[in-house]
Amino acid sequence: MIDEDARARLVRRFGTGVTAWIDALPDLLATLTDHWDLTVVRHVPGGTGTTFLCTTAVLKLTPEHAIAAHEARALTAWAGTPAMVGLLDTDLTRGALLLQTVDPGTPARDPAKVVPHLHQADPTGFPPLTARVDFLFETVLTRRTGTYYATEHRRARTLAEDDIAPVLLHGDLHPGNVLQGPAGPVAIDPRACVGDPAVDWMDFVHGGYDLHGADVDLDRVHEWLTAFEPFYG
């Protein structure tokens, strides 16, 4: 169903207990494809679950149902903008999201264009940026490197607590999470949180992308890039 690399990635993320979910995945996939009348074209591995590209939609599954519920809420908040992938349906009791297909779905030509559109959504009810910062430094980075970067974590925490007008952030916005859609770039895989808009610009500034004259506080972005330096090493 999924290859060894994809299995190992899920075990790193969720621990060895996830193997039971992986082993049950064929039955889960059969149930959901029958329910939504889907024909699977190919499998795409992910860090928090697994995705199946189908002929009429995209089926996204995660063993941690809270992740699916959080993403569904975020996609609902962004339903008014074509800059975010559309949510077609959910089965949150099974950790499943049914998403619109992004066509052609190739890497976006101008991925940074999505940022201002995403920041227009209502941020009410989403977790604060501080929680996202803590998770990234205490869990993701430590697991990846075997090192806890306390100084950089404190610096990022301080930035997240600054009195900056908050917006709804994608939370994991990088060129790989922006696809080319029929009318422009489309973001996918949000980890929505609320805070400093500079955070969603980090990867595009770091990568030297054209910001198209957007209203970006570059000094602020560079402060974040300094704090997040271990992620770019």
N, C-alpha and C positions, 0 to 999 in steps of 0.2 A: 504493500500500500504506500509506504513512504520509505525512502532509502536510509541507510545507516547514518549518513551525515545529518539528515533532518531529524532522525530519532535522537542522535546525540545532542543536537541543539535544544530540543525540547527537554531532555533530561537535565542539561545544564541550567535551563531556565526554571524548571518546576521540581526537579529532584527525581529520584528513581521511581517514586510513586506514579509518575505519569505513564509508565510503561503499560499499565492496565488500560488507560485511555487509548493509547496507541494501538494496542492489540484489539480493542473493541471498535476501532475506527472503521473497518470495512462494513460492519453492521450499521453503524451510525450513518455512514455515507449512503448506504442503500436506502435507509429509512427516509433520509432527507431528500435525496434525488427523486425518490418515488413521490413524496409529498408535494414537491415543487415542480415535478415533471422536468427534471434536468438531465442533460446528457453531458457527462464529464469529458472535457477535451484534454486537460493536463493538470498535473499537480504542481503547486508552487509552495515550497517550504517557507516557514516564517519563524520568528523568534518567540511569539506568544501563542502559536497555534499552527494551523495549516490552511491553505487556500486551494480551492479547486476552480479552475477556469472552465466554465460550461458554455454551451452553445448560445444560451440566452441570458446568462447572468453569471455572477461570481459568488461562490459559496465559501464563506469563511468560518472556520471552526476553532474553538479554543477549549482546552480542558478546564480553564478557570472562568466560570460563567460570569463572574463579576466584570471581567475584562470586556466580554461581549456586551453586557448591559451598559457599561460606561461608554463604549464606542457608539452604541445605538443612540444614547442620549445626545452625544456630541454630533452625530450625523443628523439627528433631528433638528438640533440648534442651527446647523449649517444648511438646512434644506433649501433656504432661499437663495443660495449662491451656486452657480455652475462651477465654481472653483473648487468644490468638494464633491467627491463621489456620492452618488445618491443611494439611499437605503430603500430597498424594495419591500423587505419583510424581515421578521425575526422569529426565532424559536429559542428564546433565552433559557428555557429549561434544559436545552441541549447545547447551549453555548454557540448557537448558530446565527449568522447574519447572511442575508441574501442581498447582494449589492448589484448596482448597475454595472454593466460592462463599459469600460472606458476604451473607446475606439479612436485611433489605432492602438493606444496603450503603450506606445513606445516612449522612451525618455523625453520629457517635455523640452521644447526648444528654449523656452524662457521660464524656467520654473519659479523664479522669484516673483513673477507677476501674481501668483496666488495670494501672497501675504496680505496686502491691504484688504482684499475681499474677505478673507477669513476673520480679520480683526473687527469686522462690522457686526458680527453676530452677538446675541445677548449672552453675557458671561454668567448670568445668575445661576447659582446652584452647583457650579463646578468647583473642584478642589483647588486650593491655592498653589501657586508656583513653588512655594517653599516645600510642599509635600513632594512635588516632582523632583526638585533638586535633591532632597534627602534620598529618595529612591535611587536616583541615578548615581550618586556618589557612594551611598552605603551598600547598595546591592549590585547594580549593573557594573559599575567600574571596578569595584572590589572583586567581584566574581571573575571579571575579565582579566584583570591584571594581578590579582593576589595582593594588591597594595591598597591601603586606605589613604587617600590624599586629603588629610585633615585640613591643611592650610587652604587648599583650593576650595574645599567644601565650605569652609567658613566664609571665604570671599564670595562665593556664589550665594550663600545664604544671606549675607549682608545685602547683596544687590537685590535679591528677591524680596527683601523686607523694606526696601526704599520706597518712599512715597511717590510712586509713579502711577499715572492714570492707567488702571488695569484694562486689559482686553481678553477676549477668549483666545487662548493660544492653541495652536496645533499640538505643540509639546514634543514632537519628534520630526520636525520639518527639515528635510534635507533633499537634495535632488533625486535620490532614489525613491522618495515618497511623493513624487509629482510626475504624473504621466501626461502624455499629449492626448487631449480629447478633441472632438470634432470642431469645437469653437475656441480652443485654447487649453492652457494647462489645468490639470485637475489633481488636487491633493488626495491622498489615500492614507490609511492607517494612522488616524489621529490618536494622541494620548492627551486629551484636552485638559487644560488647567487654566487658571486665571492669573494674569500678572503682567509683567513688563513686556511690551511689544518687541523690544530689542531681541528677545530670546529667539523668536521665530526667524530673525534675519541672520543668525550666526553663521550657518553653513554657507549661505549665499555670499556673505561678505568674505568669509574665509576662503571660499573657492573662487573669488574674483568674478562672480556673475554680474551681468548688467542689471542694475537696480532700476533702470528706466526713470530716473529722476524722482523716485519715491521719497516720501517724507520719512527718512530714516535718521535716527540719532546715531551717527557712526561712532562717536566717542563712546557712547553707551554700549554699543555692540562690541567694540574692542575691549571694554572692561569685562564683558561676559566671556569673550574669547580667551582672555587671560585666565579667568577663573576655570574655564573648561579646557584649558590646554592639555591636561592628561587624556582627554577623549580624542584629541587630534594627533597624539604622538604615534 
